[in-house]
Amino acid sequence: MNISELDRRYVAHTYNRFPLEFESGKGSLVRGTDGRDYIDLGSGIAVNIFGLGDDAWKAAVTKQLDSFQHCSNLYYAAPVANLAQMLCEKTCMERVFFANSGAEANECAIKVARKWAQEHKGAEYCNIITLKQSFHGRTLATLAATGQKMYHQDYQPLPGGFLYAQVGDREGLEALAREHPCAAIMFECVQGEGGVMPIGQEWADTMQAVAEKYDLLLLADEVQLGNGRSGQLYGYMEYGLQPDVVTTAKGLGGGLPIGAAILGKRVADVLQPGSHGSTFGGNPVCCAGGISILSRIDEELLRGVRERSAYIVRELSGAKGIHSVSGMGLMLGLEIEKPAREFAELALRKGVLVTTAKQKIRLLPALNIPMNLLEKAVQILKDCAAE
């Protein structure tokens, strides 16, 4: 059997894979075992933010591997402390809990919010308001937090304590906060799995006002948009928010699994020994990679993200077969005439890798994708849409 046959035989059927087997890659180019090169506009779903085979990241990871690969959280390790310091200093937050994924980081945020509310407001203040069309992960709790019924139907009963507000409905949000004992509001600045839709400044201001009025925490899910993809270090910064917990993952590790819940002043000391933990959370190799990634997200890179974003929006808005372009920075969604899967398969045949989100095409290129490759890819997308 070849690799695709082996995969179908032995790997759980949870993914509808495209007909491409990776062989190697460098930057934003992927080489398939078919001998072709593909322009990567998916970056492992927002993970490889400096592309494939990034030399600085490889050097940092390899150096740590030569020292030790794991030591457990019973001991100190420099990469863990140094990455936590960087995250706190860049966000004006206080402490970090390291996990293995975005879902685990969001689980931590939920636990922190409920523990804080129990200690400061009372045990009944356990509810967390999330947004309809949100997506927060695939564990049972983060599925329950996800405001999309399609993700709930196969896994009942889900944990309770989650309420769902519609973006734009201030009265509805305030009614939930007023009528239910709540701990927090959890949100994404751009709802990725919900169609790559930004929540907008007005809604961000509304959440901030309601949180202040009803003494709620703000939990910012930056798993996909964070680490420079928005054009700022984190998307909430675009809206002038200061959350109490920021969760991040994906791009932070540059290709290795890592998640982080960054805790602000109000919740900095909620977690104490024994109240939470993770065997692999804060793995020194993953943290070494994270330090390499985070240290290179500077204003020059962010300016490049904004310039590339503006180019994509300018070129694709109004193009034949493309109804609209939504999103923020280099997390963009294309509303197209063709079915999304059909479009993605056509783009693949023409040499461009994209992902989908509902009926949209989702673009998540490396933050430093060379302009010549981006221009070539955008033209191919135009051609695909026009066919």
N, C-alpha and C positions, 0 to 999 in steps of 0.2 A: 504493500500500500504506500502511496505517496503521502506527503505531509497533510494535505487537506483530507484525505481519506482516513488517516490515523486520527486526526482531530475530530472528525465527525463520529468515529467509532468510539473514542475513549474520553473525549472532553464533554462535560455537561453541555446540553444544547441550550445555553442561555444567551448566545450571541448569534446574530444573523450576519456572519462575516461576508466581506466582499471577496471576490476571487483574486486575491493577491497575496503572495507569500513574500515577506520581507527577507532580503538577503543581507543588506548592509545599508548604510546611509551616512551622509555628512551634511551638516547644516540643514537646509530645507529641501534636500534632494534625497529620495529613497531609491535604492536599487532593488528591484524585484528579482526573484529567481528566474523570471522570464527574460532577464537581460535588459529590461527597459528601466529608464529613470523616470521618476514621478516627482512632481512638485507637491510638497506636503503642506496643505492648508489646514491640517487637523492637529498636528503636533501631539499625537497621542491623547487627544481630547484635553488640550491645554496643559500638558505636562512638560513636554520638551521645549521650554520657552526660549532656549538658546539653540534649538535644533538638535540634530543627531550628532553624536561623536564630538561634543563640545570639549575642546582640549583642556581648558582651565578646569572645568568640572571633573573631567577624567583624572587630571593630576591630583586634585584635592581628594577625591574618593580613593584613588590608588594609594596615596600617602597614608591615609587612615587605615586602609586594609593592611598595609605593611606593619602597622603598629598593633592593632587589635580590632576585631570586627564587631565584638559585642562584649558588654561587661555587666549587664543588668542594672536596674535602677537602685540597687543596694549600695552602689559606689559612685564616685564622681568621675566625670569624663569631660575633658576640655571642650570638645565640639558641642556638647549639649549646653553647657553654660554660656559659651560664646554666641551660639545661635540665639539663645533666649535673650541675651543682652541686646543683640542687634534688633530683634523683633520688637522688644520693648522700647528701645530708644527711637526707632523709626516710627512708632505709633503713639508714643507718649502713654504707653500702658505700663503695667507693673510686673506681671508674672506670666509664665507660659506653661501650659501642660502639653507635652508632646504625645501624639498618638500615631497611628499607622495610616490613616486615611481621612478624607473629608467627613465621611459618615461618623467615624469615631470622634473627630473633633467636635462635630455637632452634638453627638451624644454627651460629650463633656459639657458643652454649653448648656444643654438642657438640664443636666444634673446640677450644675453650678447655679442656674437660675432658680431651680426648685429649692435647693438647700439654702440659698440666700433668702428667698421669700419665707421659708419656714422659720428661719432665725429672726427675720426682721419684721414680718407681717403676720405670720401665723400659718399653721400647718395646712389650712384650707386654701391658701393662695398658691395653688399648684398649676393653674392653667397657663398655657403659653399660646399667644395669638400668633398664627402664621398667616401667610397670604395665599389666596387661591391662585392656582397655576404655579406654585412654588415647587421646588424639589430640594430635599435636604439629605437624601441618602437612602440606603437599602436595608438597613437594620430595621427591626420592628418599630422602634421608637422614632427613628428618622423618617420611616415610611408614614407613620401616623402624623408626623409634623408636616409632611408633604401635602400641599393643598390640591391634590388631584385624585379623584376617586378611582381612576383607572389603575393606580398603583396600590389601592387598598383592597380590591375585590377578592384577590386570591389568598389573602393572609389574615382573615378575620379569626378571632377577635384581635384587633390591634390595641396597644396601650391607649388609655384615655388621657384626658387632660389637654387636648389641643382644640383650639377654636380657629376658624378661618375667616379672614376679612378679604373683601374685594378691593384691589387697588383702585383708588379714586373715591371710595365710599367712606367719607369721613364720619358720617352719622353712624354707619354700621360698625366701624372700628371703635368709636367711642361707646356705643351701646354694649359691645362685648366687654370692654374694659370696665364699664360702670356696673353691668349686671352680673358679672362673674368674678370670683376672686382670682386675680391673675398675677403672674410673676413677671412676665416679659412679653415683648414683641420680637419675633424672629423674622428676618427678611434677607432677600438677595437684592442687590442694587439692579442687577439685570437677571431676569428670570430665564435661565438658560434652557432647561428642559420644558419650560412653559412657553417657548416660542421666541426666545432671545429678545425679551421685551424689557426695556428700562422702566423703573418705577416712576422716574421723574422727580424734579425738585419739589413740586408742590406736595406730592405724597410723602417724600422724605421729611419735609417740614411738618406735615400732619402727624406722622409717627412720632417725631421728636416731641411735639406739643402734647400728644395724648400720653406718651410715656412719662413726661414730667408731671402732668396733671394727676395721673393715677399711680404715681410712684412705681413705674415698671422699668425693668431693665431693657436695654436694646441689644439684641444679639445679631451681629452682622455675619452672614454666611458669605465668605469671600473665597470659597473653595475653588470655583472656576474662574472668576473674574479677577482675583487678587494677584499680587506679585507682579504688578506692572501692566497687566493686560488692559486695564481700563484707561490707561494713559496717565494715571497716578499710581502710587504704590498700591493702594487699595481703593476699590470703587467707592466706598462710603466717603472718602475724601473729596470726591467730585461733588457731593451734596452738602459738604460742611457738617457732617454728622460726627459725633464722638460716641461710638457704642461702648457698652460695658464689657462685652465679649466680642472678639473678632475670631472667626474660625478660618483657617487656611489650610491648603494641602496642594495637590496637583503640581503646579509649577514650582512650588517651594523646593521640592526635592530634585528637580531637574531630570527625573527619570527613575528615582528610587522612591519607595513608598514612605511618606511622612505626612502627618497631620499635626496641626497645632491649634490650641485654643488660647488666645492671648487675652489676659484678664486685666481689666481696668481697676481703678482705685476702689470702687464700691465692692468689688468681689475678689480682690486680690488675696484675701486670707480665708476665703470660704473653704477651700480644700485644705485638709490637714492629713497627716499620715494615717493611712488606712481608709480614707474616704473615697479614694479613686486610685487607679493604677493601670499599668500596661507593661507587659513583658518586653515587647519590642519598641514601645514608644520612647523616642529619644535615642534610637540606635545611633552610635557614634559615626558610622559610615554615612548614613542618611543625613545626619546633621552636618557632617563635613561638606557633603554636596550642597546642602542648603546654605551654608556660609558662602560658598563660592557663588551660588546663584544670587543671593540677596546682596552681596557686596558689589555686584555689577549692575544692579537696578538703580541707575543714577539719572539725573535730569537729561543728559544727552540721550540715553536709551528711551526715556519716556517721551521726549520730544519726537524721536523717530517713530514711536508707536502712534502718536497723534497724527503725524504726517502720513503714515501708511494708512491709517484709518480714514483720514480725509480723502486720500486718493481712491480707496476702494469705494467709498460712499459716492464720491463724485462720478466715478466711471460706471458704476452699476445702477445708480438711481435713474430710473426712466429708460434703461436699456430694454430692447425688445425681449419680451417674455419674462421680465422681472417687474413685479408690481410695486415692491417696496424694499427698503433696506432698513433694518432696525438694529439696535444694540449700542455698544459703547466701546471705544478703542478698537482692539483687535479681537473682540467677541461680537461678531456681526451675524445677523440672520437675513437670508434672502427669501422673500415671498415670491414664488415662481408659479408659472402656469403648469408646468409638468409636475407629476407626482415626485416627491422628494427623493425617494429611493431610485426611481428611474433616472432622475437628473444626476444623482451621485454616481450611479453606475456608468452613465454616459461620460461624465467628467473623468472617471477612472480610465475608461478606454482611451480617452484623449490625453491622459498623462497628468491629471490633477486629483489629489486626494482631498475630499471634503467629508464632513459629517452631516447628520440631519438632526432636527429638533422639531417634533411633530411634523407638520407639512412644510417646514422651512429647511433650507440649506444653511448649515451653520459653519462659519469660517473662524478658525482658531489658529492662525499661522504662528510660527515662531516670532517673537517680538523683534528679532533682528533679521528677518527674512530680507535678502538682498532685493533691491528695487527691480532689477532686471528680471528676476524670477517672479516677483509679484506681478509685474506688468504682463509677463507672458501668461501667468495663471489667470489673471483677470480677463484677458482677451479670450482664453479658452472658455471661461465661464460664460462670457457674452455669447460665444458661438454656440455653446450648449443650450443656453436659454432661447436663442433665436431659431434653433432647428425645429 
